[in-house]
Amino acid sequence: MANPLTTPGPVAAAVPLHELLNIAHSRPFSLLFGNYSWLLGAAGGLTLIWAVYVVAGRRRGVEYRFAMPLASALIVTGFLNVLSEVEQPSRIIYGYFLGWQVWDTAIIKYGIILLPLYLALCWWLTFQAMDREALGAAIARLQPGGRAFADFFSLWSRHYSVLESAGPRRAIVGILVFLSLFAPMYSGIFLMNEHGVAVWNSPAQPLLFMASAIAQGALMMAAVLPLLAWLATGKMAQPLSRPLRWTAAVSIAVEAVVWFGWMWWIGRFGGIEDLRAAHLYMGPYAGTVFWNWTVVGVVVPLILVVTPLGRRFWALFLAALAVMWGSYAMRMLVLIGGEALNRSGAGYQTFSPSGETWFYTVFSLLAFLGILAALLLALPADRSPELGAPSAH
């Protein structure tokens, strides 16, 4: 078939013998790679906007206090998917020591070094963003053994604050901005470096992943963080919804332009592998793309955030859910589109996740909720300084 939005003419499908031979080749990544990319992307978008607020001097309120616990839980859960896919954690550990000589300039070695540092920084800033007096009072009420554990757990944050001094704050925020940009684009660049998969060898993936990450971060800050504040403190505060709405709208629009521009480009100027991928998206996967990405991921959230409905919390929350779903669907479509034709061809039209993928995905969700709950329970007993003055809309 031909689609005027992607390919100007029909493309010959792979012959049966080609499909049969490709059965012997395993896929380069499992769908857990999509889980990992989505979780790290959401964390990156969230912490990037948090850094902008800190630079602007907004160091009170739900957007300041609750962003880092959510980001930390997302990153930890993302790492669980990596460990599940690799199946040999020692390969990651040895990467610290041997990877620099063996991997040359591969992007994976930078991810192995920088992403754990990103987690450590977000974990540290989780406690640095707390009210220091309230944190100190809460730890002081514990038994001696409990105080030692709490100090270690919070990296002794009750004794100092790096965010109160301009110099250290600028340095920390600068490092955080770099890592927040790296985290969403890392998986896209990783795919670009996968040899023999033409549809992945494009700069479109990092751009798509970055735009979707910012949209997720903005709407999480607008709708999810107030719910976390309510769960932790019993108070429902409102974040800075107006700038976050428009940040999300612009990011979603950029994401849509990149996606459809990419489809148009590979349909007219790509090689045979690109053309087959374009026909896959506009043929067997057309319904999946339309409903999960175009409608849920683009049209619905844009209507909710651009129209006056965006002033209502329920609309922002629904937009956040839609963007999260659309961002996840887009990553899965990119992943499957590259793997279906190039590595295991046969059966791609009826592709479905394996039982192992479902198991680890559900496990990741439960782990995320548990880690986030533990961080919220670590809030000081004196919780009134956590929300600060209500933010303006």
N, C-alpha and C positions, 0 to 999 in steps of 0.2 A: 504494500500500500504506500501511498504518498500523502504527505500532509503539507499543505501550503505554508504552514508556519515553520516547518523544519526542513523538509526535503522537497525539491522541485520535481523529482521523478522517482519511480520505483527502484528499489535496490534488491538484488538477488539474495535470497536467504541462503544460509549456510547449507551445503549439501549434506545428506544423511551420513555419508562416510566421515565427513569432517566432525559432525556431532558425535558419532560413535567413538572416534579416536580421542576426542577431548574428554571423554568420561574418565580416562585414566589420570587426568591431572587434577590435583586437589586445588581448592580455592586458596588464594594467598591469605585471605583474612576470613574470620568468621563474623557473624553479625554482631558479636560482642564488641567489635571495633566501632560499630555505630553507637552502641551504648556509651562507650568510653568517650568518643568524640562529642556526643551530645552533653554529657555531664561536665566534661572539661570546658566545653564551649559556654555553657550556662554560667559556670563559675567565673570564667574570664570576662564575660560581659558584665556580670554583677560587680566584680571587684574593680573593673575599669571605671564604671560610673561612680562607685564609692570613692575612688581616688579623685575624680573630678570634684565631687562634693567637698572632700577634705581640702583640696587646693583652694576652693571657693570660700573656705572658712565655715562650712556647715558641719560642725562636729558635735551636734546633738540630734536627738530624734531617732525614729525607728530606722531611717535609711542609713544612719551612721552606726547604730549599735548592733543591728541584727543582720547586716549584710555578711559579715565575716563568718559567723557560725554557719549560715546557710552555704556559703562558698566552701568552707572546710568540709562539710558533710558531702557536698557534691564531688569534691576532688578525691576524697578517700574512697567513695563509692566507685568513681571512675577507675581508680587504681585496682579495685577488686576485679573489674572486668578485664583489665590487662593481665593480671595474674591468672585468671581463669582461662584466658585464651592462650597464653604462653605455655602454661602447664608445667613449666620448669622455672620457678623463681630464681634459681641459681644463675640462669642465663642473664637476668637483669642485674643481679649482684656483680657478676663478673664483668658486666659492661662498664662499671665504674673503674675497674682496674686494667682491663685488656682492650676495651673498645676503642680507645684512642689510637692504638696501633693497628687494629684489625679493620675497623669500620671506615677508615679514611675520613671523608667528609660527610658521611651519611647523617641525615637529619635525626635519626633515632638516638644517636649518642648525645645530642644536645637535649633531646627530650628526657632521656634518662637522668641527666644532670639537673636540668632546669626545673622540671615539673615537681620533683620532690622538694626543691627549694621553694617553689611556689606554695606548696602545701604547708611547709614549715612557716612561711611568712604569714599566710592567712590564719593559721592556727595561733600564732603569736599575737597578731593584730586582733583576734577575737577577744583577748583579754586586755590588750592595750586600749581598746575602744570602750571598755567598761569604765564606770565611775570608780576611780582608784580608791577613794575613801570607803565606798561601799564594799568593794572587793576586799580591801584590807580588813574591814570590820567583820565580814563574813568568814574569812579565813582565820582570824584571831579567835573566833568562838569555837573553833574545832579543837579536838584533842591534839596533843603534840604530834602523834603519828599522822593524824589527818592533816595537820598544818603542813608537815613536810611533804606529804603527797600532793596537797593542793598547790603548794608553791612550785613543785616540780611540774605538775600538770599545766599550770598557768605560766610557766617560765618566769617565776618570781615577779610577775607584773605588778603586784601591789607595792613594790618598793621603788618603782621608777615609771616614767612615761616618756616615750620617744616622740609622742605626737604633740606635746605641749611646747616644745622648742622648735623654732622655725627651721634651723639648719638640719637637725636629724629628721624632722618631718618631711622636708623636701627630698632628702636622700631616700628615705623609705618609700615615699610615694612614687618617686622616679623609678625605683626598682620594681615596685608593684605594677606600674603602668606597662613596663617592658614585659613582665611575666604574664600580665593579663592579656596582652596582644599575642604573645607567643602561644598561650594555651589553646585558644580556639583555632588558630591557623595551623598548629602543629600537625594535626591529623590530615588536613588538606594537603600540606606540603609533603607529608609522608606518602600519600597516594600519588602525588605528582612524580615521586621518585621510584615508583613501582614500574619496572621495565616490562615491556610487552603488553601493557594495557593502555591502548591509545586514548580512550575516553577519559582516563585519569590524568594523562600527561598534559594538563591544562591548568592555567592559573585561576580558572573559574571556581574550583573547590575552596581554596583558602578565602576567596572573596565571599562566597556563599556562607561559609562557616562563620566568618567574622561578622557579617551583617546579621545573620540569625542570632549570633551570640549577644550582640548589643540589644537586639529587640527583646530577647529573652530576659536579659539583665534589667532592662528598663521596666518591663511589665512585672517581673518578679519583685522589684523594689516598690512598684506602685501598689501591688495587690497581695503579694505573698508575705512580705515583711510585716505589714500591719496585723495579719493573722498570727504570725509568730509572736509579735509583741503581745497580742491578746492572750495567747496560750501561756506565755511566760509571766506576764504581769497582771493579767486581768483587765488591762486598759486597751481600748481600741483607738489608736492614734492614726492620724492621716498623714501620709508622706507628701512629698512635692509632686503631686500628680500631673500638673500642667506641663512642665518641661519633660517629664518622663513619657507622657503620652506622645508628644511630638517627636521625641527621640526614637520611640518605638515605631512610629508611623514612617519616618524617613528610612529607618533601617529595613523595615519590611518592603518598602518601595524599591530600595537598592537591591535587596535580595531577589525580588521579582524580575527586575530589569536584567540582572546578571543571569538568572536561570533561563529566561526566555531568549535572551541574547545568545547565550551559550548554545541552546538548542538550535537556534537559527543558524549559527555559525557552523556547527559540526554537520548540520544537514546540507549545507551548500558547499562547504570547503573542506570537510573532513575526508579522511580515507575510508576504506570499506568498513573497518571496525567502528569508526565514529558513526557512519551512516546506519549500520545495523543497530547500534545503541540508540540512535535517534528514533528508528522505527520501533525499537522495543518500547521506548517511552510513549510513543504515539500509537502503538498497536496493542500488544497484550497487556501492557501496564497503563494504558491510557486512562482507564477508570480510576485506578489507584492514584495516579498522578493528579487527576482532576479533583477528586474529592478530598484526599488527604493533604495535598499540597496547595493547589490553586484555591480551593474553596475554604478549607479549614485553616490553612497556614497563611493565606494572603488576604482574601476578600473579607472574611468574617472579622478578623482582628482590625483591619483597616476601617471597616464601618464602625466598629465599636469604639475605636480611639479617636477617629477624626470627627465624627458627628458629636452633637451635644450629649449623647449617651455616655461619652467618655468621662463626664463629670461624676457619674455614679460608680460606686465601688463595685457593685455586682457586674457592671459592664467591663470594668478593668480586669476583674478576676476571670471572667469568661474569655476576654482577649488574651490574658496570660496563658490560660489553658490551651487556647487555639494555637498560639505562637509556639508553645512548647511541643504540641503535637505535630505541627507543620514542620518545625525545625528537625524533629526526630525523623519524620517521614522523608524529608529531603535528604538527610544523611544516609538513610537506608536505600533510597533510590539511587543515589550516587554510587554507593557501595555495590549494590546488586547489579546496576547497569554495567559496571566495569568487570565484574566477575562472571556474569552469565554467559557472555559470548566468547570471552577470551581464554577462559581457563577450564570451564566444565560444561560449556554449551548445552548438552543434552538436558532436557527437563527444565530449562530456565523459564518456560512459559507457565509452568505450574509450580514454581518455586514456593516453598513455605519453610518457616524457621524450624529447626530441629528441636527435639525435646530437650536437649542439653542447653540450647540457646534460651528456651523458655525458662528452664530451671534457674540458670544464672541471672536472667533478667529479673525474675521474681525475687531471687535472693538479694540482688542489688537494691531493689526497691525497699525491701524490709531492712536491709543494712543501713540504707540512707535514713529511713525514719528513726531507727534506733540511735544512730550517731547524732542526728540532729536533736533528738529528745534529750540525749545525755548532755549536749552542750547547752541546751536551754535550761536544764535542771541545774547547771553549774552557775547560773546567775546568782549574784549576791542576794542575801535576804532583804536588804534595803534596796528595793527596786524602783523607788520613786525617781532617782536621777536618771534612770535608763531612757526614759522617753523625752525628757526635757520639755521645752515649750512646743506647743503644736505648730506644725509647719503650715505655711501659707499655700493655697492652691494656685 
